[in-house]
């Protein structure tokens, strides 16, 4: 094929990718939704599983935290290297099929070890989802629209947690926790085929025309160079620190929130599914989409640094409501505070991931996403739910069933540390201009 023909073919492919980017974003968001639904299904089932398999809070924390996160986070690095070299769409589709099947297998577990192995399998499968997805979205949307697109993508967190809790809880209440695992897991295998058929694989750098020519000429940087390039970026380091601390708090709350509501607030599984999870999902949608749109508007008006500052302000507004969720004894006040916490706090993912992808070298976007997720998930997902369970067991002799309440309060108290890092990243981004 001659050079003019090659250029014409690339132009047609680029036009197709842009024309279908809405479909691609919708399918990647749906995939992310399934990953969170499969990841968080244990939260609403924990009390049922605990009674059936005779587990401690420490064992439950390991199942929802460290056991999953260790494999999910570490395997994200080699998967990201593949994604920076090969077809990202295929990696996402294969990963989705694998983790969905392992979620369903978890319903067959007869003891802690078997359920542990099933959750490890879910973690291995999900390692292939987020880094390639981040890279694809960054190539489809320009910097001043990227936070909005990432905000839509982050709906997977909100909807996956909300609908997984709601559907899983209702099915478990009617048919048992094992059936809930089957119902949540198996549809993902069908979605994997749809992703493989309809998601587009864009040219790398498609939406960064000023950077794309240089990227095409440069060789693929080494893994060490990828880590070094992120470590050399002050704004990126603060963003990673901020999102890691935020995730540790969020994962702890998400993993143990339903158990806390049952133990300390006296709310049943069915009521949590209907009256907490679903409305909470609506507040989360408003936060994720609205936050992404506001972040894009701020970027166009004031520069990209304003996005990080926005997150710091919103997290400051959310903090009193986070504490209120644990301090109020009346269920109505506690749940109302929880909804307002979601409204202010859940807008952080879109701007954070968009900023990190904007700072990353084009050939290392998937790797930077994987490094970010490595830290987030080892510390946030791995340590968060696990330590909440361990501390709850340690506090139980003194606080009884309320030990979980005070364990989670300790994690909420870490929020100002995360706010500082978001503020500092904004300052450094503004200086960089």
Buried (B, 14 or more C-beta within 10 A) or exposed (E): EEEEEEEEEEEEBBEEBBEBBEEBBBBBBBBBBBBBBBBBBBBBBBBBBBEBBEBBBBBBBBBBBBBBBBBBBBBBBEBBBBBBEEEBBBBBBBBBBBBBBBBBBBBEBEEBEBBBBBBBBBBBBBBBBBBBBBBBBBBBBEBBBBBBBBBBBBBBBBBBBBBBBBBBBBBBBEEBBBBBBBBBBBEBBEBBEBBBEEBBBBBBBBBBEEEBEEBEEEEEBEBEBBBEBBEEBBBBBBBBBBBBBBBBBBBBBBBBBBBBBBBBBEBEBBBBBBBBBBBBBBBBBBBBBBBBBBBBBBBEEEBBBBBBBBBBBBBBEBBEBBBBBBBBEEBEEBBBBBBBBBBBBBBBBBBBBBBBBBBBBBBBBBBBBBBBBBBBBBBBBBBBBBBBBBBBBBBBEEBEEBBBBBBBBBBBEBBEEBBBBBBBBBBBBBEEE
